[in-house]
Amino acid sequence: MKNIHVLPTENESRICYNSFNKVYELCEFPKYHTDIKSAHNIYITSDEEIEDGDWVYFISTNEVIKVPLGGFKGKVCKKIILTTDQYLIKDGVQAIDDEFLEWLVKNPSCEWVYVNESPITNDPMGYKSFYKIIIPKEEPKQETLEEVAEKWVFETNNHKWSNNDDTAGDNYNSFKEGAKWQINNQDNFAIEFAEWLRINYYNNGEIWIEWNSDDNTHSSKELLEIFKNTLLR
């Protein structure tokens, strides 16, 4: 479930949506609504227990409300732990740092982020916890089959693209066909390995134990290597 909520506001904010360019922007100074830029606030929520005086986000109505004495009864809401809303910040909610804001405006589709909580004792501002947002790392680019094949041919061919014959082209096509064969047979390999595992071993929750010998134990990685070696015999 998402824990990043972006809501429009009539108050000043450094987060604005540019309707002309259709992007979110981080302004140097807080701004009000304009014809082109609309001010927004960001609220990051948590599944923590809600107490009197906390600020919460109501999922069904997109409302931000402070919990009164006695709390809410039967209301579906989440505790707000980080925000850009200056009104909440002045009331003790931790502000979202610029590093994350700069990342978020470049990644506006992100709806969930991991937040690390560290307890605080005797804080003069009255904070009970300090929250650190863990900015997601960019996933490494997945190479295509063609790119991998070209790299393999280049290295196999003594870092040359051609020998003035068909060697490089033959190696390129052979590599691609071999990779396709391996992909097509992965499902069969997984099924055969699972069946071999079921027949020969059982798991006690930590390690794999051979049915006929309680002393013969292995990790999952070890059994995978054993199974692959049996196929090569």
Summary of the structure (lengths in Angstrom):
residues: 233
radius of gyration: 28.4
end to end distance: 48.9
largest distance: 83.5
contacts: 551
relative contact order: 0.09
helix: 31%
strand: 30%
